[in-house]
């Protein structure tokens, strides 16, 4: 992964916060920004994965409902007198 130099403008309060966070962790501003962006990337991935799991689970529930319905029809037809 290469390094890209960026120039950004932020409100003074955020610049002060960045300096404080970096100082508390013994990091440079650049390293602190990189860590914050890495954390955001991890959290975004976790949200996307959770949404994917929810969508998959919903599809699985619908499939199970179909299968149970079909199975109950078979069971009920087997219980009929011949």
URRAUR-V317573 format. One record per residue. N is the residue number from 1. RES is the residue in one letter. SS is DSSP state (helix for helix, strand for strand, loop for the rest). PHI is phi in radians with two decimals (* if undefined). Layout:
BEGIN
N&RES&SS&PHI / N&RES&SS&PHI
END
This chain:
BEGIN
1&X&loop&* / 2&X&loop&-1.41 / 3&X&loop&-1.82 / 4&X&loop&-2.06 / 5&X&loop&-1.54 / 6&X&loop&-2.09 / 7&X&loop&-2.12 / 8&X&loop&-2.23 / 9&X&loop&-2.03 / 10&X&loop&-2.38 / 11&X&loop&-1.04 / 12&X&helix&-0.97 / 13&X&helix&-1.10 / 14&X&helix&-1.25 / 15&X&helix&-1.11 / 16&X&helix&-1.10 / 17&X&helix&-1.10 / 18&X&helix&-1.02 / 19&X&helix&-1.07 / 20&X&helix&-1.11 / 21&X&helix&-1.05 / 22&X&helix&-1.11 / 23&X&helix&-1.09 / 24&X&helix&-1.06 / 25&X&helix&-1.79 / 26&X&loop&1.20 / 27&X&loop&-2.03 / 28&X&loop&-1.40 / 29&X&helix&-1.01 / 30&X&helix&-1.03 / 31&X&helix&-1.13 / 32&X&helix&-1.17 / 33&X&helix&-1.06 / 34&X&helix&-1.05 / 35&X&helix&-1.10 / 36&X&helix&-1.11 / 37&X&helix&-1.20 / 38&X&helix&-1.10 / 39&X&helix&-1.10 / 40&X&helix&-1.08 / 41&X&helix&-1.11 / 42&X&helix&-1.12 / 43&X&helix&-1.15 / 44&X&helix&-1.11 / 45&X&helix&-1.07 / 46&X&helix&-1.08 / 47&X&helix&-1.13 / 48&X&helix&-1.11 / 49&X&helix&-1.15 / 50&X&helix&-1.08 / 51&X&helix&-1.12 / 52&X&helix&-1.08 / 53&X&helix&-1.11 / 54&X&helix&-1.11 / 55&X&helix&-1.13 / 56&X&helix&-1.11 / 57&X&helix&-1.09 / 58&X&helix&-1.08 / 59&X&helix&-1.12 / 60&X&helix&-1.11 / 61&X&helix&-1.09 / 62&X&helix&-1.13 / 63&X&helix&-1.13 / 64&X&helix&-1.10 / 65&X&helix&-1.06 / 66&X&helix&-1.10 / 67&X&helix&-1.12 / 68&X&helix&-1.13 / 69&X&helix&-1.11 / 70&X&helix&-1.12 / 71&X&helix&-1.14 / 72&X&helix&-1.14 / 73&X&helix&-1.11 / 74&X&helix&-1.16 / 75&X&helix&-1.09 / 76&X&helix&-1.13 / 77&X&helix&-1.21 / 78&X&helix&-1.25 / 79&X&helix&-1.46 / 80&X&loop&-1.27 / 81&X&loop&-1.12 / 82&X&loop&-1.82
END
